[in-house]
Amino acid sequence: MDPEVRILNNRHEAIAALRELEHAGVPKSSITIMSSEPLHLEPEGGAKSRIPIFGIIGGLLGAGFAILLTVWTSRRVGLVTGGMPIVSPWAFGIIVFELAALGAILMTLARMVLEARLARRGRRSNCGELVAEGKIVIEIDRETKATKV
């Protein structure tokens, strides 16, 4: 079954339509909002993003992987060092820094894609032209609405 589509001209109309849907008992999971600009619909103190914590975790994982990689490759090569330690922290600082940054970037990007629900499967809307013209499109999935209300 095709979803119900509402085409709105500005942010105020979109907020009014969303409040109307909320009062009608439509779950948020069945509503898709498409806009060319952010609408900032969440109230103050609403759902917080977890992107920063994922960036920190990615940086730590990247640094840990860099340390493992540099220690493993240094010991594997079998260089003659003349009594000096084979693993020197100062020599590998750049590698650790770069892989920590890469880990943070990749985890931040992955979380952003998940939070924005860009990796969704299923039917895609054909409302791109309306959004490009500055309209706000709200789709209500009737199947989800019927099963969850």
ZADOKOL-119116 format. One record per residue: residue in one letter; x, y, z of N, C-alpha, C, O in turn. Coordinates in steps of 0.2 Angstrom, whole numbers, padded with zeros to 4 digits, always signed. Layout:
BEGIN
AXYZXYZXYZXYZ
...
! end
This chain:
BEGIN
M+0004-0006+0000+0000+0000+0000+0004+0006+0000+0009+0006+0004
D+0003+0011-0004+0007+0017-0005+0006+0022+0002+0000+0022+0005
P+0011+0025+0004+0010+0029+0010+0007+0036+0008+0006+0038+0002
E+0004+0039+0013+0000+0045+0012+0006+0050+0012+0010+0050+0016
V+0005+0055+0007+0010+0060+0006+0007+0067+0007+0002+0069+0005
R+0011+0071+0011+0008+0078+0012+0014+0083+0010+0020+0082+0012
I+0012+0088+0006+0017+0092+0004+0016+0099+0007+0010+0102+0006
L+0021+0102+0010+0020+0108+0014+0025+0113+0012+0030+0112+0009
N+0024+0119+0013+0028+0125+0010+0033+0127+0015+0038+0130+0013
N+0032+0127+0022+0037+0130+0026+0037+0126+0033+0033+0121+0034
R+0042+0128+0037+0043+0124+0043+0037+0124+0048+0035+0119+0051
H+0034+0130+0048+0028+0130+0053+0022+0126+0051+0019+0123+0055
E+0021+0125+0044+0016+0120+0042+0018+0113+0044+0014+0109+0046
A+0024+0112+0043+0027+0105+0045+0026+0103+0052+0024+0098+0054
I+0028+0108+0056+0027+0107+0063+0019+0106+0065+0018+0102+0069
A+0015+0110+0062+0008+0109+0064+0005+0102+0061+0002+0099+0065
A+0008+0100+0055+0006+0094+0053+0008+0088+0057+0005+0083+0058
L+0014+0089+0060+0017+0083+0064+0013+0083+0071+0012+0078+0073
R+0012+0089+0073+0008+0089+0080+0001+0086+0078-0002+0082+0083
E-0002+0087+0073-0009+0084+0071-0008+0076+0071-0012+0073+0073
L-0003+0074+0067-0001+0067+0067+0000+0064+0074-0002+0058+0075
E+0004+0067+0078+0005+0065+0085-0002+0064+0089-0003+0059+0092
H-0006+0069+0088-0012+0069+0092-0017+0064+0089-0021+0061+0093
A-0016+0062+0083-0020+0057+0080-0017+0050+0081-0020+0045+0080
G-0012+0049+0085-0009+0043+0087-0004+0039+0082-0003+0033+0083
V-0002+0043+0077+0003+0040+0072+0010+0039+0076+0012+0044+0078
P+0013+0033+0076+0019+0033+0079+0025+0036+0075+0024+0037+0068
K+0030+0039+0078+0035+0042+0074+0039+0038+0069+0041+0040+0064
S+0039+0031+0071+0042+0027+0066+0039+0026+0060+0042+0024+0055
S+0033+0028+0059+0029+0027+0052+0029+0034+0049+0026+0034+0043
I+0033+0039+0051+0033+0046+0048+0040+0047+0045+0045+0046+0049
T+0040+0049+0039+0046+0051+0036+0046+0058+0034+0041+0060+0030
I+0051+0062+0036+0051+0069+0034+0056+0071+0029+0062+0069+0031
M+0055+0074+0024+0060+0076+0019+0060+0083+0018+0055+0086+0016
S+0066+0086+0019+0067+0093+0018+0074+0095+0015+0079+0091+0017
S+0074+0101+0012+0081+0103+0009+0085+0106+0015+0091+0107+0014
E+0082+0108+0020+0085+0111+0026+0083+0108+0032+0078+0105+0033
P+0088+0108+0037+0086+0105+0044+0080+0109+0047+0080+0115+0046
L+0076+0105+0050+0070+0108+0053+0070+0109+0060+0067+0113+0063
H+0075+0105+0063+0076+0106+0071+0070+0105+0074+0067+0109+0078
L+0067+0099+0073+0060+0098+0076+0060+0095+0083+0055+0096+0087
E+0066+0092+0085+0066+0090+0092+0066+0095+0097+0070+0100+0096
P+0063+0095+0102+0063+0100+0107+0069+0100+0111+0073+0095+0111
E+0070+0106+0115+0076+0106+0119+0076+0100+0124+0071+0099+0127
G+0081+0097+0125+0082+0091+0130+0079+0085+0126+0078+0080+0130
G+0078+0085+0120+0075+0079+0116+0080+0074+0115+0085+0074+0119
A+0080+0070+0110+0084+0064+0109+0091+0067+0107+0092+0071+0103
K+0096+0065+0111+0103+0067+0110+0107+0063+0105+0105+0057+0105
S+0111+0065+0102+0115+0061+0097+0121+0058+0101+0123+0060+0106
R+0122+0052+0098+0128+0048+0101+0134+0048+0097+0138+0044+0098
I+0134+0053+0092+0140+0053+0088+0146+0055+0091+0151+0051+0090
P+0147+0059+0096+0153+0061+0100+0156+0055+0103+0162+0053+0103
I+0152+0051+0107+0155+0045+0110+0157+0040+0105+0162+0036+0106
F+0154+0039+0099+0156+0034+0094+0163+0037+0091+0167+0033+0089
G+0164+0043+0090+0170+0046+0088+0176+0045+0093+0181+0043+0091
I+0174+0045+0099+0180+0044+0104+0181+0036+0104+0187+0034+0104
I+0176+0032+0104+0177+0025+0104+0181+0023+0097+0186+0019+0098
G+0180+0026+0092+0183+0025+0085+0190+0027+0086+0195+0024+0083
G+0192+0033+0089+0199+0035+0090+0203+0030+0094+0208+0029+0093
L+0200+0028+0100+0203+0023+0104+0204+0016+0100+0210+0013+0101
L+0199+0014+0097+0200+0008+0093+0206+0009+0087+0210+0004+0086
G+0206+0014+0084+0211+0016+0079+0218+0016+0082+0222+0013+0079
A+0218+0019+0088+0225+0020+0091+0227+0013+0093+0233+0011+0093
G+0223+0009+0096+0224+0002+0098+0227-0002+0092+0231-0006+0093
F+0223-0002+0087+0225-0005+0081+0232-0003+0078+0236-0007+0076
A+0233+0003+0078+0239+0006+0076+0245+0003+0080+0250+0002+0078
I+0244+0003+0087+0249+0000+0091+0251-0007+0090+0256-0009+0089
L+0245-0011+0089+0246-0018+0087+0250-0019+0081+0254-0023+0080
L+0248-0015+0076+0251-0015+0069+0258-0014+0069+0262-0017+0066
T+0260-0008+0072+0267-0006+0072+0271-0011+0076+0277-0013+0074
V+0269-0014+0082+0273-0018+0086+0273-0025+0082+0279-0028+0082
W+0268-0027+0079+0268-0034+0075+0273-0033+0069+0277-0037+0068
T+0272-0028+0066+0277-0027+0060+0284-0026+0062+0289-0029+0058
S+0285-0022+0067+0292-0021+0069+0296-0028+0071+0301-0029+0070
R+0292-0032+0075+0295-0038+0077+0295-0043+0071+0299-0048+0071
R+0291-0043+0067+0290-0048+0061+0296-0047+0056+0298-0051+0053
V+0298-0040+0055+0303-0039+0050+0310-0042+0052+0314-0044+0047
G+0312-0042+0058+0318-0045+0060+0324-0040+0059+0329-0043+0056
L+0324-0034+0060+0329-0029+0059+0334-0030+0064+0333-0032+0070
V+0341-0029+0062+0346-0029+0067+0347-0021+0070+0348-0017+0066
T+0346-0021+0076+0345-0014+0079+0351-0012+0083+0352-0007+0086
G+0356-0017+0084+0362-0015+0088+0361-0014+0095+0364-0010+0098
G+0356-0018+0098+0354-0017+0105+0349-0012+0107+0347-0012+0113
M+0347-0008+0102+0341-0004+0103+0335-0007+0103+0334-0012+0100
P+0330-0005+0107+0323-0008+0107+0320-0008+0100+0321-0003+0096
I+0317-0014+0098+0314-0014+0091+0308-0010+0091+0306-0007+0085
V+0304-0009+0096+0298-0005+0096+0299+0001+0100+0300+0001+0106
S+0299+0007+0096+0301+0013+0099+0294+0018+0099+0292+0019+0094
P+0292+0020+0105+0286+0024+0105+0286+0030+0101+0281+0032+0097
W+0292+0033+0101+0292+0040+0097+0292+0039+0090+0290+0043+0086
A+0295+0033+0087+0295+0032+0080+0288+0030+0077+0286+0032+0071
F+0283+0028+0081+0277+0026+0079+0271+0031+0081+0265+0029+0080
G+0273+0036+0084+0268+0041+0086+0264+0044+0080+0258+0045+0081
I+0267+0045+0075+0263+0047+0069+0258+0042+0067+0252+0044+0065
I+0260+0036+0066+0256+0031+0064+0250+0030+0069+0244+0029+0067
V+0251+0030+0075+0246+0030+0080+0241+0036+0080+0235+0035+0080
F+0244+0042+0079+0239+0047+0078+0235+0047+0072+0229+0048+0072
E+0238+0045+0066+0234+0045+0060+0229+0040+0060+0223+0041+0058
L+0230+0034+0063+0225+0029+0063+0220+0030+0068+0214+0028+0068
A+0222+0034+0074+0217+0036+0079+0212+0041+0075+0206+0040+0076
A+0215+0045+0071+0210+0050+0068+0206+0046+0063+0200+0048+0062
L+0209+0042+0059+0205+0038+0054+0199+0034+0058+0193+0034+0055
G+0201+0031+0063+0195+0027+0067+0190+0032+0069+0184+0030+0069
A+0192+0038+0072+0187+0042+0074+0182+0045+0068+0176+0045+0069
I+0185+0046+0063+0182+0048+0057+0177+0043+0054+0171+0044+0053
L+0179+0037+0054+0175+0032+0051+0169+0030+0056+0164+0029+0053
M+0171+0030+0062+0165+0028+0067+0160+0034+0067+0154+0033+0068
T+0162+0040+0067+0158+0046+0067+0153+0046+0060+0147+0047+0061
L+0157+0044+0055+0153+0044+0048+0148+0038+0049+0142+0039+0047
A+0150+0032+0051+0145+0026+0052+0139+0028+0056+0134+0026+0055
R+0140+0031+0062+0135+0033+0067+0130+0038+0064+0124+0038+0065
M+0133+0043+0060+0129+0048+0057+0125+0045+0052+0119+0047+0051
V+0127+0040+0048+0123+0037+0043+0117+0033+0046+0112+0033+0044
L+0119+0030+0052+0114+0026+0056+0109+0031+0059+0103+0029+0059
E+0111+0036+0062+0106+0041+0065+0102+0044+0060+0096+0046+0061
A+0104+0046+0054+0100+0049+0049+0096+0044+0045+0092+0046+0041
R+0097+0038+0047+0093+0032+0043+0094+0032+0036+0089+0032+0032
L+0100+0034+0034+0102+0034+0027+0103+0027+0024+0103+0026+0018
A+0104+0022+0028+0105+0015+0026+0099+0011+0026+0099+0005+0026
R+0093+0014+0026+0087+0010+0026+0086+0006+0019+0088+0008+0014
R+0083+0001+0020+0081-0003+0015+0073-0002+0013+0070+0000+0018
G+0071-0004+0007+0064-0004+0006+0063+0002+0001+0067+0004-0003
R+0057+0003+0000+0054+0008-0005+0057+0015-0004+0057+0018+0002
R+0059+0018-0009+0062+0025-0009+0056+0029-0012+0053+0028-0017
S+0056+0035-0009+0051+0040-0012+0054+0044-0018+0060+0044-0019
N+0049+0046-0022+0050+0050-0028+0049+0057-0027+0046+0060-0032
C+0050+0060-0021+0048+0067-0020+0055+0071-0020+0054+0077-0017
G+0060+0069-0023+0066+0073-0024+0065+0080-0027+0068+0084-0025
E+0061+0080-0032+0060+0086-0036+0057+0091-0031+0058+0097-0031
L+0052+0089-0027+0048+0094-0023+0053+0096-0017+0053+0102-0016
V+0057+0092-0015+0062+0094-0009+0067+0099-0012+0069+0104-0009
A+0069+0098-0018+0074+0102-0022+0071+0109-0023+0074+0114-0023
E+0064+0109-0024+0061+0116-0024+0060+0119-0018+0057+0125-0018
G+0062+0116-0012+0061+0120-0006+0055+0117-0002+0053+0120+0003
K+0051+0113-0005+0045+0110-0001+0047+0105+0004+0053+0103+0004
I+0043+0104+0009+0044+0099+0014+0039+0094+0013+0033+0095+0013
V+0041+0088+0013+0037+0082+0011+0036+0077+0017+0041+0076+0020
I+0030+0076+0019+0029+0071+0025+0026+0065+0022+0020+0065+0019
E+0029+0059+0023+0026+0053+0021+0023+0049+0027+0027+0048+0032
I+0017+0046+0027+0015+0042+0033+0014+0035+0030+0010+0034+0025
D+0017+0030+0033+0017+0023+0030+0010+0021+0033+0010+0020+0039
R+0005+0019+0029-0001+0017+0032-0001+0010+0035-0005+0009+0040
E+0003+0006+0032+0004-0001+0035+0006-0001+0042+0004-0004+0046
T+0012+0003+0043+0014+0004+0050+0009+0007+0054+0008+0005+0060
K+0006+0012+0052+0001+0016+0056-0005+0011+0058-0007+0011+0064
A-0007+0007+0053-0013+0002+0055-0011-0003+0060-0015-0005+0064
T-0004-0005+0060-0002-0010+0064+0000-0008+0071-0001-0012+0076
K+0002-0002+0072+0004+0001+0078+0000+0005+0082+0001+0006+0088
V-0006+0007+0079-0011+0012+0082-0016+0007+0086-0020+0010+0089
! end
